[in-house]
Amino acid sequence: MIDQPPTYSKLAISLLAVLIFLSGCGMIPSKDSQVPQQASKNRVKPGYVDIGPRHEPVKLYPLKIFGGGKSKSVSGPGPMINDPDYAEYLEWRHWQEFKAYQRWKAEKESQAGS
């Protein structure tokens, strides 16, 4: 008898009994359902949270992680340096890079054509 595998009907009946037992535990009424609910007497301002009857409402602060908080001093994308000489240097450097790219592209096309 010990070496015989359980039949599927015995397994199904035991599984069903466990499910009925567990679902029946949720049907027992608790004492909390008989206690009348009290309405909140004091209103909490927006941006605050009430943490209990013995404490004052606490102000909520947003988390500024992953770039969520933008600095008010930054107006937008672009260089923040207002130096005209530096701006002229950047323009010259970009022009040099563009000319170097054009030479490279022309050399690549001439090698591919040959």
C-alpha positions as CSV (number, residue, x, y, z in Angstrom):
1,M,0.0,0.0,0.0
2,I,2.8,2.4,0.7
3,D,4.4,2.0,-2.8
4,Q,1.2,2.6,-4.6
5,P,0.8,6.1,-6.2
6,P,-2.2,8.1,-5.0
7,T,-5.1,8.1,-7.4
8,Y,-6.2,11.3,-9.1
9,S,-9.6,11.2,-7.5
10,K,-8.0,11.2,-4.0
11,L,-5.7,14.1,-5.0
12,A,-8.5,16.1,-6.4
13,I,-10.7,15.6,-3.3
14,S,-7.9,16.6,-1.0
15,L,-7.1,19.7,-3.1
16,L,-10.8,20.6,-3.1
17,A,-11.0,20.2,0.7
18,V,-8.0,22.5,1.2
19,L,-9.5,25.2,-1.1
20,I,-12.9,25.0,0.7
21,F,-11.1,25.3,4.0
22,L,-9.1,28.3,2.9
23,S,-12.0,30.1,1.3
24,G,-14.1,29.5,4.4
25,C,-11.7,31.3,6.6
26,G,-12.3,34.5,4.6
27,M,-16.1,34.3,5.3
28,I,-15.7,34.7,9.1
29,P,-16.8,38.3,10.0
30,S,-14.2,40.3,11.9
31,K,-14.9,42.7,14.7
32,D,-13.6,45.6,12.6
33,S,-16.7,45.5,10.4
34,Q,-18.9,46.2,13.4
35,V,-17.0,49.3,14.4
36,P,-18.5,52.5,13.0
37,Q,-16.2,54.5,10.7
38,Q,-15.3,58.0,11.9
39,A,-15.2,60.7,9.3
40,S,-12.1,62.9,9.1
41,K,-12.8,66.0,11.2
42,N,-9.9,68.1,10.0
43,R,-9.1,68.7,6.3
44,V,-5.5,68.3,5.2
45,K,-4.1,70.8,2.8
46,P,-3.0,69.7,-0.7
47,G,0.7,68.6,-0.6
48,Y,0.4,67.4,3.0
49,V,-0.4,64.0,4.4
50,D,-2.1,63.1,7.8
51,I,0.1,60.6,9.6
52,G,-2.0,60.0,12.6
53,P,-4.2,61.6,15.3
54,R,-1.3,62.6,17.5
55,H,0.8,64.3,14.8
56,E,0.4,67.3,12.6
57,P,0.1,66.9,8.8
58,V,3.5,66.5,7.1
59,K,4.5,68.3,3.9
60,L,5.4,66.0,1.0
61,Y,8.5,66.8,-1.0
62,P,8.9,65.4,-4.6
63,L,11.9,63.2,-5.2
64,K,14.2,64.8,-7.7
65,I,16.0,61.8,-9.0
66,F,16.9,60.7,-12.6
67,G,16.9,64.3,-13.8
68,G,13.3,64.9,-12.6
69,G,14.1,68.3,-11.0
70,K,15.2,70.9,-13.4
71,S,17.3,73.8,-12.2
72,K,15.6,77.1,-12.5
73,S,18.8,78.9,-13.6
74,V,19.1,76.8,-16.7
75,S,17.0,78.3,-19.5
76,G,17.3,75.5,-22.0
77,P,19.7,73.5,-24.1
78,G,22.8,75.1,-25.6
79,P,26.0,76.7,-24.4
80,M,25.8,78.5,-21.1
81,I,28.9,80.6,-21.7
82,N,28.3,84.0,-23.1
83,D,31.9,84.6,-24.3
84,P,31.9,85.8,-28.0
85,D,35.5,84.6,-28.5
86,Y,34.6,81.1,-27.3
87,A,31.6,81.1,-29.6
88,E,33.8,82.2,-32.5
89,Y,36.2,79.4,-31.6
90,L,33.4,76.8,-31.6
91,E,32.2,78.0,-35.0
92,W,35.7,77.7,-36.4
93,R,36.2,74.2,-34.9
94,H,32.9,73.0,-36.3
95,W,33.8,74.3,-39.7
96,Q,37.2,72.6,-39.6
97,E,35.5,69.3,-38.6
98,F,33.0,69.7,-41.5
99,K,35.8,70.3,-44.0
100,A,37.7,67.3,-42.7
101,Y,34.5,65.2,-43.1
102,Q,34.1,66.4,-46.7
103,R,37.7,65.5,-47.5
104,W,37.3,62.1,-46.0
105,K,34.1,61.5,-47.9
106,A,35.6,62.5,-51.2
107,E,38.6,60.2,-50.6
108,K,36.3,57.3,-49.7
109,E,34.2,57.9,-52.9
110,S,37.3,58.1,-55.1
111,Q,38.7,54.9,-53.6
112,A,35.4,53.2,-54.1
113,G,35.2,54.4,-57.7
114,S,38.8,53.2,-58.6
